[in-house]
Amino acid sequence: MIKEAKKPLIIFGQSSLKSKSAKYIFESIKSFLKINGKITDEWNSLNIISENASTVGSFDLGLYRTEDGSNEILKDLENHKFEIVYLLGADSLKFKKDNEFIIYQGSHGDKGAEMADIILPSAAYTEQNGYFTNIEGKLQKAYKASYPPGEAKEDWQIINELAEVMNHRKLFNDKDELDSSLLNQINLYLEKDASNKASNVENLKLDEEILNIINEDYYFSNVIARASKTMIECKNAKTNFKLTGTEG
């Protein structure tokens, strides 16, 4: 019997639904806005605060896409269908390792590094020039404030060197060539995805359930914040805050 070869997987970050009715609620709101002209090709009034810093960029690059509210990639990951898992700055992935070979590329060695077979130390976002997508989906140019310590390298350099080892040629000659290719790819993606599909809530339903809002500490969803002594002190101060009767 020939065993089917498993597929490799690259994880950039993910988010999850907290309710069975979440898709119904979201699609209903979106449908209402579209019907009333609040969502058009020129302007989108609906936005989501993502749980992980890299989720928005994953949407933009087409790495995290779904049509029915589920995510087949994450399902395949949970069912251990991948032989190699490449965690590129993914530090909040809820994943139980089985026989996967895990490569972690990141700056602070958080949850992703704990299960990794190989760790590739990369620069933090403050230590490399690059483009970042904010929670509004806007592309922003950022400049490094310092240089990566020790043997750490910028993310693009690590990937470039891996490509040279695997294919005997680099993907890009320099950072400028990478930036140009990145912007061209984003423009092509925007043109392809400009159809502005209508929402369909006919096959969805609102389940009889208690909708609990989980009190997430959004600032601690960032691996750098979790590693910060100052942020930990702020979190502890908030947790141990005592009312004095003067708060109003």
C-alpha positions as CSV (number, residue, x, y, z in Angstrom):
1,M,0.0,0.0,0.0
2,I,1.4,3.3,-1.0
3,K,1.1,6.0,1.7
4,E,0.0,9.4,0.4
5,A,2.7,12.0,0.9
6,K,1.9,14.7,3.4
7,K,2.0,18.3,2.3
8,P,4.1,21.1,3.8
9,L,2.5,24.0,5.5
10,I,3.5,27.6,6.2
11,I,1.6,29.4,9.0
12,F,1.6,33.2,9.1
13,G,-1.1,33.5,11.9
14,Q,-4.7,32.7,12.3
15,S,-7.9,33.7,14.1
16,S,-10.9,31.6,15.2
17,L,-14.6,31.9,15.6
18,K,-15.9,32.0,19.2
19,S,-19.5,31.2,18.5
20,K,-21.6,28.9,16.2
21,S,-23.6,32.0,15.2
22,A,-20.6,34.2,14.5
23,K,-20.9,33.8,10.7
24,Y,-24.6,34.5,10.8
25,I,-24.0,37.7,12.8
26,F,-21.1,38.9,10.6
27,E,-22.8,38.2,7.3
28,S,-26.1,39.8,8.5
29,I,-24.3,43.0,9.4
30,K,-22.4,42.9,6.1
31,S,-25.5,42.3,4.1
32,F,-27.3,45.3,5.9
33,L,-24.4,47.6,5.1
34,K,-24.2,46.5,1.5
35,I,-28.0,47.0,0.9
36,N,-27.8,50.5,2.4
37,G,-24.7,51.5,0.3
38,K,-22.2,51.5,3.2
39,I,-20.0,49.0,1.5
40,T,-18.9,49.7,-2.1
41,D,-15.9,49.2,-4.4
42,E,-14.6,52.6,-3.2
43,W,-15.1,52.2,0.6
44,N,-15.6,49.4,3.1
45,S,-17.2,50.5,6.4
46,L,-16.9,47.0,8.0
47,N,-13.7,46.1,9.8
48,I,-12.5,43.3,12.2
49,I,-9.9,43.6,14.9
50,S,-7.9,40.4,14.4
51,E,-6.5,38.4,17.3
52,N,-3.1,38.0,15.8
53,A,-0.7,40.6,14.4
54,S,-0.1,38.8,11.1
55,T,-3.7,37.8,10.3
56,V,-4.5,40.9,8.2
57,G,-1.4,40.4,6.1
58,S,-2.4,36.7,5.6
59,F,-5.8,37.8,4.2
60,D,-4.1,40.3,1.8
61,L,-1.7,37.6,0.5
62,G,-4.5,35.1,0.0
63,L,-3.0,32.7,2.5
64,Y,-6.0,32.7,4.8
65,R,-9.2,32.6,2.9
66,T,-12.6,30.9,3.5
67,E,-15.9,30.9,1.8
68,D,-18.1,28.9,4.3
69,G,-16.7,30.2,7.6
70,S,-14.3,27.2,8.1
71,N,-10.7,27.0,7.4
72,E,-9.5,23.8,5.6
73,I,-5.9,24.5,6.2
74,L,-6.3,24.7,10.0
75,K,-8.5,21.5,9.9
76,D,-5.7,19.7,8.0
77,L,-3.2,20.9,10.5
78,E,-5.3,19.6,13.4
79,N,-5.7,16.3,11.6
80,H,-1.9,16.1,11.2
81,K,-1.9,16.0,7.3
82,F,1.3,18.0,7.0
83,E,4.7,16.5,7.1
84,I,6.5,19.9,7.5
85,V,5.1,23.0,9.3
86,Y,6.9,26.3,8.8
87,L,6.0,28.7,11.5
88,L,6.9,32.2,10.2
89,G,6.4,34.5,13.2
90,A,3.4,32.4,14.4
91,D,3.5,32.4,18.2
92,S,-0.2,32.0,19.1
93,L,-1.0,28.8,17.2
94,K,-3.0,26.3,19.2
95,F,-1.6,23.1,17.7
96,K,-0.7,19.8,19.3
97,K,2.4,18.4,17.6
98,D,2.4,14.8,16.4
99,N,5.0,13.6,13.8
100,E,5.3,16.9,12.0
101,F,8.8,18.4,11.5
102,I,8.4,22.0,12.7
103,I,10.6,24.9,11.7
104,Y,10.2,28.1,13.6
105,Q,11.3,31.5,12.3
106,G,10.8,34.3,14.8
107,S,12.4,36.9,17.1
108,H,11.3,36.1,20.6
109,G,11.1,32.3,20.9
110,D,7.5,32.2,22.2
111,K,5.0,29.3,21.8
112,G,6.0,28.4,18.3
113,A,9.6,27.9,19.3
114,E,8.7,25.5,22.2
115,M,7.6,22.8,19.8
116,A,10.1,23.5,17.0
117,D,12.7,21.0,15.7
118,I,14.7,23.9,14.1
119,I,14.8,27.5,15.2
120,L,15.8,30.2,12.7
121,P,16.3,33.5,14.7
122,S,15.0,36.5,12.9
123,A,14.9,40.2,13.5
124,A,12.0,41.8,15.3
125,Y,9.9,44.3,13.4
126,T,11.8,47.1,15.0
127,E,15.0,45.7,13.6
128,Q,14.2,45.5,9.9
129,N,12.7,47.8,7.2
130,G,9.5,46.6,5.7
131,Y,5.8,47.0,5.0
132,F,3.2,46.3,7.6
133,T,-0.6,46.1,7.3
134,N,-2.5,47.7,10.1
135,I,-5.9,46.6,11.5
136,E,-7.6,48.8,8.9
137,G,-5.9,46.9,6.1
138,K,-3.7,49.9,5.2
139,L,-0.2,49.2,4.0
140,Q,2.4,51.2,6.0
141,K,6.2,51.6,5.4
142,A,8.2,51.1,8.6
143,Y,11.9,51.7,9.2
144,K,14.1,49.8,11.6
145,A,15.2,51.5,14.8
146,S,18.1,49.1,15.6
147,Y,19.8,46.0,14.3
148,P,19.1,42.3,15.1
149,P,21.4,40.9,17.8
150,G,23.7,37.9,17.6
151,E,23.1,35.6,14.6
152,A,19.6,36.8,13.9
153,K,18.9,38.0,10.4
154,E,16.1,39.9,8.7
155,D,13.2,37.6,7.6
156,W,13.6,38.1,3.9
157,Q,17.4,37.2,4.1
158,I,16.6,33.9,5.8
159,I,14.0,33.0,3.2
160,N,16.4,34.1,0.4
161,E,19.2,32.0,1.7
162,L,16.9,29.0,2.1
163,A,15.8,29.4,-1.5
164,E,19.5,29.5,-2.6
165,V,20.2,26.2,-0.9
166,M,17.1,24.5,-2.3
167,N,17.1,25.9,-5.8
168,H,20.7,27.1,-6.2
169,R,19.5,30.6,-6.8
170,K,18.2,33.5,-4.6
171,L,14.6,34.7,-4.9
172,F,15.7,38.4,-4.9
173,N,19.0,40.1,-5.5
174,D,18.4,42.8,-2.8
175,K,15.6,44.3,-0.6
176,D,14.6,46.8,-3.2
177,E,13.7,44.1,-5.7
178,L,11.7,42.3,-3.0
179,D,9.7,45.5,-2.2
180,S,9.0,46.1,-5.9
181,S,7.7,42.5,-6.4
182,L,5.6,42.8,-3.2
183,L,3.8,45.9,-4.3
184,N,3.2,44.5,-7.8
185,Q,1.7,41.3,-6.3
186,I,-0.6,43.3,-3.9
187,N,-1.9,45.4,-6.8
188,L,-2.6,42.2,-8.9
189,Y,-4.4,40.7,-6.0
190,L,-6.6,43.8,-5.4
191,E,-7.5,43.8,-9.1
192,K,-8.4,40.1,-9.0
193,D,-10.4,40.4,-5.8
194,A,-12.4,43.6,-6.7
195,S,-15.6,41.7,-7.5
196,N,-17.2,42.8,-4.1
197,K,-19.3,39.6,-3.8
198,A,-22.7,40.0,-2.2
199,S,-23.4,38.4,1.2
200,N,-25.6,35.4,1.4
201,V,-27.3,34.7,4.8
202,E,-30.1,32.5,3.5
203,N,-28.4,29.2,4.5
204,L,-27.2,30.5,7.9
205,K,-29.0,30.6,11.2
206,L,-28.8,32.1,14.6
207,D,-28.3,29.2,17.1
208,E,-29.9,29.2,20.5
209,E,-26.8,29.8,22.5
210,I,-25.3,32.3,25.0
211,L,-23.0,34.7,23.2
212,N,-20.0,35.2,25.5
213,I,-17.5,37.9,24.8
214,I,-14.1,36.6,25.9
215,N,-12.1,39.3,27.6
216,E,-9.0,39.0,25.5
217,D,-5.9,41.0,26.4
218,Y,-5.3,42.3,22.9
219,Y,-1.9,43.8,23.7
220,F,-0.6,40.5,25.0
221,S,-1.5,38.8,21.7
222,N,1.8,40.3,20.5
223,V,4.9,38.2,21.2
224,I,7.1,41.2,21.8
225,A,4.6,42.6,24.4
226,R,4.5,39.2,26.1
227,A,8.3,39.3,26.4
228,S,8.4,42.8,27.7
229,K,9.1,43.3,31.4
230,T,7.3,46.7,31.4
231,M,4.2,45.2,29.8
232,I,4.1,42.4,32.4
233,E,4.3,44.9,35.2
234,C,1.5,46.9,33.6
235,K,-0.6,43.7,33.2
236,N,0.0,42.7,36.8
237,A,-0.9,46.3,38.0
238,K,-4.2,46.1,36.1
239,T,-4.9,42.6,37.5
240,N,-4.2,43.6,41.1
241,F,-6.0,47.0,40.8
242,K,-8.1,47.7,43.8
243,L,-11.1,50.0,43.9
244,T,-10.7,53.0,46.3
245,G,-14.2,54.4,46.1
246,T,-13.0,57.5,44.1
247,E,-13.4,56.1,40.6
248,G,-16.9,57.6,40.1
